[in-house]
């Protein structure tokens, strides 16, 4: 089964990796290199995570948000403004993120 979510393609490129749902700074240590960072929003305290993440997906934000600007600086894809991303995505699920088209494809590993 494949699920496609859409948002604003805020940093171009495509990548694949496991979803890592991060709800706040107390969970930063859960992110591993190559994970797709999935969160509500980011601010400067989240910047170190961009060096490990293969992509970023947020529930809020757009082209001029913190997540968009930092993702472009790090050269990683970003899809932002995905309503309910933290509720619709499962921690560890395999994602294909297309920051150019603004899509996230979730492929059921079964």
Short mmCIF file of the C-alpha atoms (twelve columns), coordinates in Angstrom:
data_MODEL
# 
_entry.id   MODEL 
# 
loop_
_atom_site.group_PDB 
_atom_site.id 
_atom_site.type_symbol 
_atom_site.label_atom_id 
_atom_site.label_alt_id 
_atom_site.label_comp_id 
_atom_site.label_asym_id 
_atom_site.label_seq_id 
_atom_site.Cartn_x 
_atom_site.Cartn_y 
_atom_site.Cartn_z 
_atom_site.pdbx_PDB_model_num 
ATOM 1   C CA . UNK A 1   0.000  0.000  0.000  1 
ATOM 2   C CA . UNK A 2   1.233  3.482  -0.838 1 
ATOM 3   C CA . UNK A 3   0.043  6.703  0.771  1 
ATOM 4   C CA . UNK A 4   0.813  10.124 -0.664 1 
ATOM 5   C CA . UNK A 5   0.718  13.282 1.430  1 
ATOM 6   C CA . UNK A 6   1.208  16.745 -0.017 1 
ATOM 7   C CA . UNK A 7   2.518  20.046 1.209  1 
ATOM 8   C CA . UNK A 8   4.730  22.902 0.070  1 
ATOM 9   C CA . UNK A 9   7.895  21.803 -1.686 1 
ATOM 10  C CA . UNK A 10  10.218 24.212 0.121  1 
ATOM 11  C CA . UNK A 11  13.634 22.682 -0.635 1 
ATOM 12  C CA . UNK A 12  14.132 20.690 -3.828 1 
ATOM 13  C CA . UNK A 13  15.425 17.176 -4.252 1 
ATOM 14  C CA . UNK A 14  14.320 13.665 -3.415 1 
ATOM 15  C CA . UNK A 15  15.425 11.156 -0.820 1 
ATOM 16  C CA . UNK A 16  14.289 8.117  1.090  1 
ATOM 17  C CA . UNK A 17  14.554 7.238  4.747  1 
ATOM 18  C CA . UNK A 18  12.646 6.169  7.814  1 
ATOM 19  C CA . UNK A 19  10.261 8.670  9.388  1 
ATOM 20  C CA . UNK A 20  11.400 9.941  12.770 1 
ATOM 21  C CA . UNK A 21  8.610  11.760 14.593 1 
ATOM 22  C CA . UNK A 22  10.114 14.364 16.902 1 
ATOM 23  C CA . UNK A 23  7.709  16.283 19.147 1 
ATOM 24  C CA . UNK A 24  10.188 18.492 20.981 1 
ATOM 25  C CA . UNK A 25  13.770 19.066 22.103 1 
ATOM 26  C CA . UNK A 26  13.593 16.249 24.653 1 
ATOM 27  C CA . UNK A 27  13.366 13.806 21.711 1 
ATOM 28  C CA . UNK A 28  16.261 15.194 19.624 1 
ATOM 29  C CA . UNK A 29  18.476 12.239 20.545 1 
ATOM 30  C CA . UNK A 30  16.077 9.853  18.752 1 
ATOM 31  C CA . UNK A 31  17.039 11.221 15.322 1 
ATOM 32  C CA . UNK A 32  19.629 9.071  13.565 1 
ATOM 33  C CA . UNK A 33  21.664 9.925  10.450 1 
ATOM 34  C CA . UNK A 34  19.508 9.416  7.345  1 
ATOM 35  C CA . UNK A 35  16.167 9.707  9.144  1 
ATOM 36  C CA . UNK A 36  13.438 11.956 7.772  1 
ATOM 37  C CA . UNK A 37  12.711 14.550 10.457 1 
ATOM 38  C CA . UNK A 38  8.933  14.858 10.942 1 
ATOM 39  C CA . UNK A 39  7.757  17.579 13.337 1 
ATOM 40  C CA . UNK A 40  5.212  20.324 13.861 1 
ATOM 41  C CA . UNK A 41  7.644  23.184 13.202 1 
ATOM 42  C CA . UNK A 42  11.281 24.131 13.762 1 
ATOM 43  C CA . UNK A 43  13.152 27.064 15.260 1 
ATOM 44  C CA . UNK A 44  16.883 27.784 15.694 1 
ATOM 45  C CA . UNK A 45  17.201 25.167 18.481 1 
ATOM 46  C CA . UNK A 46  16.352 22.475 15.883 1 
ATOM 47  C CA . UNK A 47  19.123 23.507 13.451 1 
ATOM 48  C CA . UNK A 48  21.658 20.803 14.522 1 
ATOM 49  C CA . UNK A 49  19.166 18.100 13.453 1 
ATOM 50  C CA . UNK A 50  19.357 19.234 9.827  1 
ATOM 51  C CA . UNK A 51  22.938 17.970 9.669  1 
ATOM 52  C CA . UNK A 52  21.749 14.406 10.331 1 
ATOM 53  C CA . UNK A 53  18.344 14.337 8.629  1 
ATOM 54  C CA . UNK A 54  17.969 13.217 5.022  1 
ATOM 55  C CA . UNK A 55  14.845 15.411 4.684  1 
ATOM 56  C CA . UNK A 56  12.388 17.405 6.772  1 
ATOM 57  C CA . UNK A 57  8.585  17.298 6.889  1 
ATOM 58  C CA . UNK A 58  6.624  19.785 8.998  1 
ATOM 59  C CA . UNK A 59  2.957  20.346 9.751  1 
ATOM 60  C CA . UNK A 60  3.295  24.128 9.467  1 
ATOM 61  C CA . UNK A 61  5.421  26.549 7.508  1 
ATOM 62  C CA . UNK A 62  6.130  27.577 3.968  1 
ATOM 63  C CA . UNK A 63  8.886  28.831 1.676  1 
ATOM 64  C CA . UNK A 64  10.137 31.481 4.133  1 
ATOM 65  C CA . UNK A 65  9.911  29.432 7.339  1 
ATOM 66  C CA . UNK A 66  12.905 28.410 9.437  1 
ATOM 67  C CA . UNK A 67  12.672 24.801 8.240  1 
ATOM 68  C CA . UNK A 68  12.658 25.840 4.564  1 
ATOM 69  C CA . UNK A 69  15.615 28.188 4.859  1 
ATOM 70  C CA . UNK A 70  17.770 25.770 6.855  1 
ATOM 71  C CA . UNK A 71  16.861 22.784 4.649  1 
ATOM 72  C CA . UNK A 72  17.987 24.747 1.590  1 
ATOM 73  C CA . UNK A 73  21.227 25.693 3.349  1 
ATOM 74  C CA . UNK A 74  21.898 22.024 4.153  1 
ATOM 75  C CA . UNK A 75  20.789 20.874 0.692  1 
ATOM 76  C CA . UNK A 76  18.133 18.465 1.941  1 
ATOM 77  C CA . UNK A 77  14.573 18.107 0.621  1 
ATOM 78  C CA . UNK A 78  11.768 19.716 2.613  1 
ATOM 79  C CA . UNK A 79  8.002  19.361 2.395  1 
ATOM 80  C CA . UNK A 80  6.251  21.754 4.732  1 
ATOM 81  C CA . UNK A 81  2.693  22.590 5.696  1 
ATOM 82  C CA . UNK A 82  1.569  18.946 5.710  1 
ATOM 83  C CA . UNK A 83  -1.566 18.951 7.887  1 
ATOM 84  C CA . UNK A 84  -1.550 16.314 10.628 1 
ATOM 85  C CA . UNK A 85  1.822  14.874 9.518  1 
ATOM 86  C CA . UNK A 86  2.537  13.723 13.088 1 
ATOM 87  C CA . UNK A 87  -0.795 11.882 13.186 1 
ATOM 88  C CA . UNK A 88  -0.722 10.441 9.658  1 
ATOM 89  C CA . UNK A 89  2.867  9.183  9.622  1 
ATOM 90  C CA . UNK A 90  4.217  6.336  11.732 1 
ATOM 91  C CA . UNK A 91  7.612  6.483  13.415 1 
ATOM 92  C CA . UNK A 92  10.050 4.346  11.448 1 
ATOM 93  C CA . UNK A 93  7.875  3.961  8.349  1 
ATOM 94  C CA . UNK A 94  9.752  4.160  5.030  1 
ATOM 95  C CA . UNK A 95  9.269  7.500  3.281  1 
ATOM 96  C CA . UNK A 96  10.127 8.894  -0.124 1 
ATOM 97  C CA . UNK A 97  10.280 12.691 0.141  1 
ATOM 98  C CA . UNK A 98  10.091 14.850 -2.992 1 
ATOM 99  C CA . UNK A 99  10.879 18.432 -2.033 1 
ATOM 100 C CA . UNK A 100 10.487 19.578 -5.627 1 
ATOM 101 C CA . UNK A 101 6.906  18.323 -6.049 1 
ATOM 102 C CA . UNK A 102 5.929  18.690 -2.376 1 
ATOM 103 C CA . UNK A 103 4.978  15.044 -1.896 1 
ATOM 104 C CA . UNK A 104 5.665  12.361 0.671  1 
ATOM 105 C CA . UNK A 105 5.115  8.764  -0.330 1 
ATOM 106 C CA . UNK A 106 4.703  6.212  2.435  1 
ATOM 107 C CA . UNK A 107 5.276  2.653  1.295  1 
ATOM 108 C CA . UNK A 108 3.896  -0.090 3.492  1 
ATOM 109 C CA . UNK A 109 6.750  -2.540 4.011  1 
ATOM 110 C CA . UNK A 110 4.322  -5.499 4.140  1 
# 
